Amino acid sequence: MGTVNELLSDEALAARMRAEAKVIQEDPGRVKGADLLERLATTKEPVTT
């Protein structure tokens, strides 16, 4: 449990993760890829588009 608490209290890490999340969210290709993966996970059917 100590490691989890360390990660949760690491402000520098949190700031880096927020910055990376913003970059990922602003990239339409990554967003589309994430959407396709989510659809695959939800429907369990092949995704062709």
mmCIF file as gemmi writes it, N, C-alpha and C atoms, coordinates in Angstrom:
data_model
loop_
_atom_site.group_PDB
_atom_site.id
_atom_site.type_symbol
_atom_site.label_atom_id
_atom_site.label_alt_id
_atom_site.label_comp_id
_atom_site.label_asym_id
_atom_site.label_entity_id
_atom_site.label_seq_id
_atom_site.pdbx_PDB_ins_code
_atom_site.Cartn_x
_atom_site.Cartn_y
_atom_site.Cartn_z
_atom_site.occupancy
_atom_site.B_iso_or_equiv
_atom_site.pdbx_formal_charge
_atom_site.auth_seq_id
_atom_site.auth_asym_id
_atom_site.pdbx_PDB_model_num
ATOM 1 N N . MET Axp A 1 ? 0.817 -1.199 0 1 0 ? 1 A 1
ATOM 2 C CA . MET Axp A 1 ? 0 0 0 1 0 ? 1 A 1
ATOM 3 C C . MET Axp A 1 ? 0.86 1.261 0 1 0 ? 1 A 1
ATOM 4 N N . GLY Axp A 2 ? 2.085 1.163 0.486 1 0 ? 2 A 1
ATOM 5 C CA . GLY Axp A 2 ? 2.975 2.312 0.516 1 0 ? 2 A 1
ATOM 6 C C . GLY Axp A 2 ? 3.261 2.873 -0.854 1 0 ? 2 A 1
ATOM 7 N N . THR Axp A 3 ? 3.456 2.007 -1.832 1 0 ? 3 A 1
ATOM 8 C CA . THR Axp A 3 ? 3.753 2.453 -3.19 1 0 ? 3 A 1
ATOM 9 C C . THR Axp A 3 ? 2.582 3.235 -3.772 1 0 ? 3 A 1
ATOM 10 N N . VAL Axp A 4 ? 1.375 2.755 -3.546 1 0 ? 4 A 1
ATOM 11 C CA . VAL Axp A 4 ? 0.182 3.453 -4.042 1 0 ? 4 A 1
ATOM 12 C C . VAL Axp A 4 ? 0.102 4.831 -3.419 1 0 ? 4 A 1
ATOM 13 N N . ASN Axp A 5 ? 0.329 4.925 -2.128 1 0 ? 5 A 1
ATOM 14 C CA . ASN Axp A 5 ? 0.281 6.223 -1.452 1 0 ? 5 A 1
ATOM 15 C C . ASN Axp A 5 ? 1.358 7.156 -1.988 1 0 ? 5 A 1
ATOM 16 N N . GLU Axp A 6 ? 2.538 6.615 -2.267 1 0 ? 6 A 1
ATOM 17 C CA . GLU Axp A 6 ? 3.611 7.432 -2.845 1 0 ? 6 A 1
ATOM 18 C C . GLU Axp A 6 ? 3.197 7.99 -4.201 1 0 ? 6 A 1
ATOM 19 N N . LEU Axp A 7 ? 2.603 7.144 -5.038 1 0 ? 7 A 1
ATOM 20 C CA . LEU Axp A 7 ? 2.167 7.597 -6.361 1 0 ? 7 A 1
ATOM 21 C C . LEU Axp A 7 ? 1.073 8.652 -6.249 1 0 ? 7 A 1
ATOM 22 N N . LEU Axp A 8 ? 0.143 8.438 -5.339 1 0 ? 8 A 1
ATOM 23 C CA . LEU Axp A 8 ? -0.965 9.382 -5.187 1 0 ? 8 A 1
ATOM 24 C C . LEU Axp A 8 ? -0.51 10.734 -4.647 1 0 ? 8 A 1
ATOM 25 N N . SER Axp A 9 ? 0.567 10.753 -3.897 1 0 ? 9 A 1
ATOM 26 C CA . SER Axp A 9 ? 1.027 12.006 -3.308 1 0 ? 9 A 1
ATOM 27 C C . SER Axp A 9 ? 2.13 12.681 -4.134 1 0 ? 9 A 1
ATOM 28 N N . ASP Axp A 10 ? 2.52 12.099 -5.242 1 0 ? 10 A 1
ATOM 29 C CA . ASP Axp A 10 ? 3.594 12.643 -6.081 1 0 ? 10 A 1
ATOM 30 C C . ASP Axp A 10 ? 3.027 13.718 -7.011 1 0 ? 10 A 1
ATOM 31 N N . GLU Axp A 11 ? 3.149 14.963 -6.599 1 0 ? 11 A 1
ATOM 32 C CA . GLU Axp A 11 ? 2.587 16.079 -7.379 1 0 ? 11 A 1
ATOM 33 C C . GLU Axp A 11 ? 3.28 16.247 -8.73 1 0 ? 11 A 1
ATOM 34 N N . ALA Axp A 12 ? 4.579 16.014 -8.78 1 0 ? 12 A 1
ATOM 35 C CA . ALA Axp A 12 ? 5.298 16.141 -10.054 1 0 ? 12 A 1
ATOM 36 C C . ALA Axp A 12 ? 4.796 15.095 -11.044 1 0 ? 12 A 1
ATOM 37 N N . LEU Axp A 13 ? 4.597 13.888 -10.572 1 0 ? 13 A 1
ATOM 38 C CA . LEU Axp A 13 ? 4.061 12.826 -11.43 1 0 ? 13 A 1
ATOM 39 C C . LEU Axp A 13 ? 2.657 13.183 -11.903 1 0 ? 13 A 1
ATOM 40 N N . ALA Axp A 14 ? 1.832 13.673 -11.004 1 0 ? 14 A 1
ATOM 41 C CA . ALA Axp A 14 ? 0.465 14.06 -11.366 1 0 ? 14 A 1
ATOM 42 C C . ALA Axp A 14 ? 0.474 15.139 -12.442 1 0 ? 14 A 1
ATOM 43 N N . ALA Axp A 15 ? 1.365 16.1 -12.312 1 0 ? 15 A 1
ATOM 44 C CA . ALA Axp A 15 ? 1.453 17.178 -13.311 1 0 ? 15 A 1
ATOM 45 C C . ALA Axp A 15 ? 1.881 16.625 -14.662 1 0 ? 15 A 1
ATOM 46 N N . ARG Axp A 16 ? 2.875 15.723 -14.663 1 0 ? 16 A 1
ATOM 47 C CA . ARG Axp A 16 ? 3.324 15.118 -15.935 1 0 ? 16 A 1
ATOM 48 C C . ARG Axp A 16 ? 2.201 14.297 -16.566 1 0 ? 16 A 1
ATOM 49 N N . MET Axp A 17 ? 1.463 13.56 -15.75 1 0 ? 17 A 1
ATOM 50 C CA . MET Axp A 17 ? 0.374 12.736 -16.28 1 0 ? 17 A 1
ATOM 51 C C . MET Axp A 17 ? -0.747 13.613 -16.853 1 0 ? 17 A 1
ATOM 52 N N . ARG Axp A 18 ? -1.041 14.734 -16.191 1 0 ? 18 A 1
ATOM 53 C CA . ARG Axp A 18 ? -2.06 15.65 -16.727 1 0 ? 18 A 1
ATOM 54 C C . ARG Axp A 18 ? -1.615 16.207 -18.078 1 0 ? 18 A 1
ATOM 55 N N . ALA Axp A 19 ? -0.344 16.578 -18.177 1 0 ? 19 A 1
ATOM 56 C CA . ALA Axp A 19 ? 0.184 17.127 -19.439 1 0 ? 19 A 1
ATOM 57 C C . ALA Axp A 19 ? 0.122 16.07 -20.536 1 0 ? 19 A 1
ATOM 58 N N . GLU Axp A 20 ? 0.508 14.848 -20.229 1 0 ? 20 A 1
ATOM 59 C CA . GLU Axp A 20 ? 0.467 13.77 -21.225 1 0 ? 20 A 1
ATOM 60 C C . GLU Axp A 20 ? -0.973 13.456 -21.62 1 0 ? 20 A 1
ATOM 61 N N . ALA Axp A 21 ? -1.891 13.455 -20.664 1 0 ? 21 A 1
ATOM 62 C CA . ALA Axp A 21 ? -3.298 13.189 -20.96 1 0 ? 21 A 1
ATOM 63 C C . ALA Axp A 21 ? -3.838 14.238 -21.932 1 0 ? 21 A 1
ATOM 64 N N . LYS Axp A 22 ? -3.446 15.494 -21.732 1 0 ? 22 A 1
ATOM 65 C CA . LYS Axp A 22 ? -3.908 16.563 -22.618 1 0 ? 22 A 1
ATOM 66 C C . LYS Axp A 22 ? -3.41 16.337 -24.044 1 0 ? 22 A 1
ATOM 67 N N . VAL Axp A 23 ? -2.141 15.959 -24.185 1 0 ? 23 A 1
ATOM 68 C CA . VAL Axp A 23 ? -1.576 15.688 -25.508 1 0 ? 23 A 1
ATOM 69 C C . VAL Axp A 23 ? -2.318 14.54 -26.182 1 0 ? 23 A 1
ATOM 70 N N . ILE Axp A 24 ? -2.548 13.489 -25.43 1 0 ? 24 A 1
ATOM 71 C CA . ILE Axp A 24 ? -3.243 12.314 -25.985 1 0 ? 24 A 1
ATOM 72 C C . ILE Axp A 24 ? -4.664 12.675 -26.393 1 0 ? 24 A 1
ATOM 73 N N . GLN Axp A 25 ? -5.356 13.425 -25.545 1 0 ? 25 A 1
ATOM 74 C CA . GLN Axp A 25 ? -6.745 13.777 -25.83 1 0 ? 25 A 1
ATOM 75 C C . GLN Axp A 25 ? -6.874 14.716 -27.022 1 0 ? 25 A 1
ATOM 76 N N . GLU Axp A 26 ? -5.845 15.487 -27.307 1 0 ? 26 A 1
ATOM 77 C CA . GLU Axp A 26 ? -5.894 16.431 -28.422 1 0 ? 26 A 1
ATOM 78 C C . GLU Axp A 26 ? -5.512 15.802 -29.757 1 0 ? 26 A 1
ATOM 79 N N . ASP Axp A 27 ? -5.026 14.588 -29.763 1 0 ? 27 A 1
ATOM 80 C CA . ASP Axp A 27 ? -4.599 13.919 -30.988 1 0 ? 27 A 1
ATOM 81 C C . ASP Axp A 27 ? -5.753 13.083 -31.522 1 0 ? 27 A 1
ATOM 82 N N . PRO Axp A 28 ? -6.396 13.514 -32.631 1 0 ? 28 A 1
ATOM 83 C CA . PRO Axp A 28 ? -7.574 12.807 -33.126 1 0 ? 28 A 1
ATOM 84 C C . PRO Axp A 28 ? -7.301 11.343 -33.483 1 0 ? 28 A 1
ATOM 85 N N . GLY Axp A 29 ? -6.106 11.033 -33.945 1 0 ? 29 A 1
ATOM 86 C CA . GLY Axp A 29 ? -5.793 9.648 -34.275 1 0 ? 29 A 1
ATOM 87 C C . GLY Axp A 29 ? -5.801 8.764 -33.045 1 0 ? 29 A 1
ATOM 88 N N . ARG Axp A 30 ? -5.255 9.277 -31.974 1 0 ? 30 A 1
ATOM 89 C CA . ARG Axp A 30 ? -5.236 8.513 -30.725 1 0 ? 30 A 1
ATOM 90 C C . ARG Axp A 30 ? -6.65 8.376 -30.155 1 0 ? 30 A 1
ATOM 91 N N . VAL Axp A 31 ? -7.428 9.433 -30.282 1 0 ? 31 A 1
ATOM 92 C CA . VAL Axp A 31 ? -8.807 9.383 -29.789 1 0 ? 31 A 1
ATOM 93 C C . VAL Axp A 31 ? -9.586 8.338 -30.58 1 0 ? 31 A 1
ATOM 94 N N . LYS Axp A 32 ? -9.434 8.342 -31.897 1 0 ? 32 A 1
ATOM 95 C CA . LYS Axp A 32 ? -10.135 7.356 -32.718 1 0 ? 32 A 1
ATOM 96 C C . LYS Axp A 32 ? -9.69 5.947 -32.345 1 0 ? 32 A 1
ATOM 97 N N . GLY Axp A 33 ? -8.381 5.753 -32.159 1 0 ? 33 A 1
ATOM 98 C CA . GLY Axp A 33 ? -7.873 4.443 -31.76 1 0 ? 33 A 1
ATOM 99 C C . GLY Axp A 33 ? -8.459 3.998 -30.432 1 0 ? 33 A 1
ATOM 100 N N . ALA Axp A 34 ? -8.509 4.908 -29.478 1 0 ? 34 A 1
ATOM 101 C CA . ALA Axp A 34 ? -9.087 4.575 -28.174 1 0 ? 34 A 1
ATOM 102 C C . ALA Axp A 34 ? -10.562 4.232 -28.31 1 0 ? 34 A 1
ATOM 103 N N . ASP Axp A 35 ? -11.276 4.982 -29.136 1 0 ? 35 A 1
ATOM 104 C CA . ASP Axp A 35 ? -12.696 4.699 -29.363 1 0 ? 35 A 1
ATOM 105 C C . ASP Axp A 35 ? -12.892 3.314 -29.981 1 0 ? 35 A 1
ATOM 106 N N . LEU Axp A 36 ? -12.043 2.969 -30.948 1 0 ? 36 A 1
ATOM 107 C CA . LEU Axp A 36 ? -12.151 1.655 -31.582 1 0 ? 36 A 1
ATOM 108 C C . LEU Axp A 36 ? -11.851 0.53 -30.587 1 0 ? 36 A 1
ATOM 109 N N . LEU Axp A 37 ? -10.844 0.728 -29.754 1 0 ? 37 A 1
ATOM 110 C CA . LEU Axp A 37 ? -10.532 -0.28 -28.741 1 0 ? 37 A 1
ATOM 111 C C . LEU Axp A 37 ? -11.671 -0.432 -27.739 1 0 ? 37 A 1
ATOM 112 N N . GLU Axp A 38 ? -12.27 0.695 -27.361 1 0 ? 38 A 1
ATOM 113 C CA . GLU Axp A 38 ? -13.396 0.642 -26.43 1 0 ? 38 A 1
ATOM 114 C C . GLU Axp A 38 ? -14.575 -0.102 -27.052 1 0 ? 38 A 1
ATOM 115 N N . ARG Axp A 39 ? -14.831 0.171 -28.335 1 0 ? 39 A 1
ATOM 116 C CA . ARG Axp A 39 ? -15.928 -0.518 -29.019 1 0 ? 39 A 1
ATOM 117 C C . ARG Axp A 39 ? -15.665 -2.023 -29.09 1 0 ? 39 A 1
ATOM 118 N N . LEU Axp A 40 ? -14.439 -2.396 -29.402 1 0 ? 40 A 1
ATOM 119 C CA . LEU Axp A 40 ? -14.076 -3.805 -29.442 1 0 ? 40 A 1
ATOM 120 C C . LEU Axp A 40 ? -14.275 -4.455 -28.076 1 0 ? 40 A 1
ATOM 121 N N . ALA Axp A 41 ? -13.825 -3.786 -27.03 1 0 ? 41 A 1
ATOM 122 C CA . ALA Axp A 41 ? -13.958 -4.34 -25.683 1 0 ? 41 A 1
ATOM 123 C C . ALA Axp A 41 ? -15.424 -4.468 -25.266 1 0 ? 41 A 1
ATOM 124 N N . THR Axp A 42 ? -16.238 -3.515 -25.701 1 0 ? 42 A 1
ATOM 125 C CA . THR Axp A 42 ? -17.645 -3.513 -25.315 1 0 ? 42 A 1
ATOM 126 C C . THR Axp A 42 ? -18.459 -4.54 -26.093 1 0 ? 42 A 1
ATOM 127 N N . THR Axp A 43 ? -18.256 -4.576 -27.411 1 0 ? 43 A 1
ATOM 128 C CA . THR Axp A 43 ? -19.093 -5.442 -28.252 1 0 ? 43 A 1
ATOM 129 C C . THR Axp A 43 ? -18.5 -6.819 -28.467 1 0 ? 43 A 1
ATOM 130 N N . LYS Axp A 44 ? -17.176 -6.934 -28.296 1 0 ? 44 A 1
ATOM 131 C CA . LYS Axp A 44 ? -16.456 -8.205 -28.538 1 0 ? 44 A 1
ATOM 132 C C . LYS Axp A 44 ? -16.589 -8.654 -29.997 1 0 ? 44 A 1
ATOM 133 N N . GLU Axp A 45 ? -16.858 -7.719 -30.897 1 0 ? 45 A 1
ATOM 134 C CA . GLU Axp A 45 ? -16.978 -7.998 -32.312 1 0 ? 45 A 1
ATOM 135 C C . GLU Axp A 45 ? -15.868 -7.274 -33.073 1 0 ? 45 A 1
ATOM 136 N N . PRO Axp A 46 ? -15.458 -7.814 -34.221 1 0 ? 46 A 1
ATOM 137 C CA . PRO Axp A 46 ? -14.42 -7.136 -34.998 1 0 ? 46 A 1
ATOM 138 C C . PRO Axp A 46 ? -14.817 -5.712 -35.365 1 0 ? 46 A 1
ATOM 139 N N . VAL Axp A 47 ? -13.851 -4.839 -35.338 1 0 ? 47 A 1
ATOM 140 C CA . VAL Axp A 47 ? -14.074 -3.445 -35.692 1 0 ? 47 A 1
ATOM 141 C C . VAL Axp A 47 ? -13.29 -3.183 -36.969 1 0 ? 47 A 1
ATOM 142 N N . THR Axp A 48 ? -13.982 -2.792 -38.017 1 0 ? 48 A 1
ATOM 143 C CA . THR Axp A 48 ? -13.314 -2.61 -39.308 1 0 ? 48 A 1
ATOM 144 C C . THR Axp A 48 ? -13.184 -1.148 -39.697 1 0 ? 48 A 1
ATOM 145 N N . THR Axp A 49 ? -13.824 -0.241 -38.992 1 0 ? 49 A 1
ATOM 146 C CA . THR Axp A 49 ? -13.69 1.191 -39.295 1 0 ? 49 A 1
ATOM 147 C C . THR Axp A 49 ? -13.484 1.986 -38.052 1 0 ? 49 A 1
